[in-house]
Amino acid sequence: MKTVLVVTRNLPPLVGGMERLMWNLIDQLRQRARVHVIGPKGCREH
């Protein structure tokens, strides 16, 4: 299985189009690969 690293500052609980896009992208990637996400503090529980 491949591994993907996603580095972003746009993740929930922030609200907006980019945050939804990144969340959906990560969700889809997880169906095909192991995904590690690096984002801002406060996003870990999401």
C-alpha positions, 0 to 999 in steps of 0.5 A: 500500500502506498503512503501519502503525506498531506500538508495543509493549513485548511482543515476542519474545524475551520469552515470554508470551501478549501477545508471541505475540499481537503477533508474530501480529498483525504477521505478519498485518498484513504480508500487507496493509500495510507494517509498522514496529515499535517495541519494546524493545532486543533485539527487533530480530533477531526 
